[in-house]
Amino acid sequence: MSDIARVLIIAGSDSGGGAGIQADIKTVTMLGGHAMTAITAITAQNTLGVTGVHPVPTEMVLAQMKAVVDDIGVDAVKIGMIGSAATANAVADFLPASREVPIVFDPVMVATSGAALADAETIAAFGRLMDIATVVTPNLPELATLAQGDDPVAAALSLVSAHGCAVLIKGGHDEGQAIVDALIEEDNMTSWQDDRIESRDNHGTGCTLASAIALFLAQGRPLPDAVNRARRFVRIAMRDAPGIGAGHGPMGQGDVRLDVGGEMRLNQITVGFEDYAASVEFYRALGLRLIVDSPSDYARFEAPGGVTFSIHRDAGQVPGGATVYFECNDVDAEAARLNRLGIRFDHGPTDQPWMWREARLRDPFGNVICLYRAGEMRRYPPWRAA
């Protein structure tokens, strides 16, 4: 494996920049990988819909793949819109069936706007791509098309049995306020539940999720961990959407890297204060965006790039002092690792009322260090200021 995760993306181009190759490149790039592409189709589309599709000849798709594989190398592959049955079969012939290189297959059939992106013959050829895939990521309508039956778990199990791949059931098309996704593997099932994010800026969610999974697999992470991190990336990117276009707008992948990167991400600092109003006015004047406003004890600001900064009136947070926050994907594991090194904690990992899980310790000079896991709750708590 190279020092940077190399991800080959086989998918269609979205002229509106919300989905397809454009979303894939943004996702892989913002997560620190190197994105390479084999474009299968050129589409004319925007946030309102698709007005034209021009498939790229199969020979040219293969030429793109061969060019990057021969020179740069590949650590993972993401397959999205495939363009035609001929291209699907050719891609299946070209890619290794051994699964030594992780392959994430997003069986794109219909765009967010409702436009068809795969005909019946192409969908019939999806079976060959599932035969070589590490994981397939269908939404509920796509899963119902790929496997007969009303029970999503039973349908996913049938695909796992028939093709030997894992299946991630995406529950976004289901009814209700809760979103449940389930990863079905041959010998394991992992599920996640989150509140639905009400937004029309959801164009490219499937593309972004699949590309993020591919990136994390390219980095050598286990599949459940890769899915978990990718889900978090998608959710925060939805919340960070720029709000452009008159229809289903694109997401905001640009400032999410600090929320899902490697361990010990320095993305939050807290300082003390004496005058709440004066402090808030000062930091807003500096250009920070007020996102949590809790007079007269606490305020949190967001800086360009996604770093957050807080002021806190607390007995342990004196003016002139500071608390340094390092976000970890697994606070418990990091605390256990440091304990084994003989580092003592003021308190171990604990769930806090503000929806962060925190462990606190001090450096040799008594400065407070907080290891924490906040996910969406760092920048998008339920009480985020409008």
HELIX and SHEET records of a PDB file:
HELIX    1   1 GLY A   20  MET A   30  1                                  11    
HELIX    2   2 THR A   58  ASP A   71  1                                  14    
HELIX    3   3 ALA A   85  PHE A   94  1                                  10    
HELIX    4   4 ALA A  120  ALA A  124  1                                   5    
HELIX    5   5 PHE A  126  ILE A  132  1                                   7    
HELIX    6   6 LEU A  140  LEU A  146  1                                   7    
HELIX    7   7 PRO A  152  HIS A  163  1                                  12    
HELIX    8   8 THR A  205  ALA A  218  1                                  14    
HELIX    9   9 LEU A  223  ARG A  239  1                                  17    
HELIX   10  10 ARG A  257  VAL A  260  1                                   4    
HELIX   11  11 TYR A  276  ALA A  285  1                                  10    
HELIX   12  12 VAL A  331  ARG A  340  1                                  10    
HELIX   13  13 GLY A  375  MET A  377  5                                   3    
SHEET    1   A 9 VAL A  50  PRO A  55  0                                        
SHEET    2   A 9 HIS A  34  GLN A  45 -1                                        
SHEET    3   A 9 ARG A   6  ASP A  14  1                                        
SHEET    4   A 9 ALA A  76  ILE A  79  1                                        
SHEET    5   A 9 ILE A 103  PHE A 105  1                                        
SHEET    6   A 9 VAL A 135  VAL A 136  1                                        
SHEET    7   A 9 ALA A 166  ILE A 169  1                                        
SHEET    8   A 9 ALA A 178  GLU A 185 -1                                        
SHEET    9   A 9 ASN A 188  ASP A 195 -1                                        
SHEET    1   B 8 ARG A 289  SER A 294  0                                        
SHEET    2   B 8 TYR A 298  GLU A 302 -1                                        
SHEET    3   B 8 THR A 308  HIS A 312 -1                                        
SHEET    4   B 8 ARG A 265  VAL A 271  1                                        
SHEET    5   B 8 ALA A 322  GLU A 327 -1                                        
SHEET    6   B 8 VAL A 368  ARG A 373  1                                        
SHEET    7   B 8 ARG A 357  ARG A 362 -1                                        
SHEET    8   B 8 HIS A 347  ASP A 351 -1                                        
END                                                                             
